[in-house]
């Protein structure tokens, strides 16, 4: 056989295979039932409760940070997600303090409690890991980052 014939034959075989794979994927997505979606919501709710429990018993900054990382890894905290999930895990109240139209709001979850100076005459140092987030008027997370850098 000529090289051109071999390449043509390979192309003829691969195109239907690609179409079959793509079609199979579409069918898989279409077959997702309402009960599957409900189970995913229940699973996420259970994981929020478990994350909250783990955060409440965490004793160190690093244990609290690990809970935050797990929430991000599990997809509980994500861009476009509800800021109420952050409230549910970390005990904050961002969802109850939504910004006015056209404004964004910022918040943070410090994994080391803030300790002011003894007599409030000087600024206290702020250090350690924290989750910083920006959320919208609709209660959606616009942006977030986990860091230990302070300005």
ABEGO torsion letter per residue (X at the ends): XBAAAAAAAAAAAAAAAAAAAAAAAAAAAAABBAAAAAAAAAAAAAAAAAAAAAAAABABAAAAAAAAAAAAAAGABBBGBBAAAAAAAAGBAAAABBBBBGBBBBBBBBABBBBBBAAGABBBBBBEBBBBBBBBAAGBBABBBBBABBX
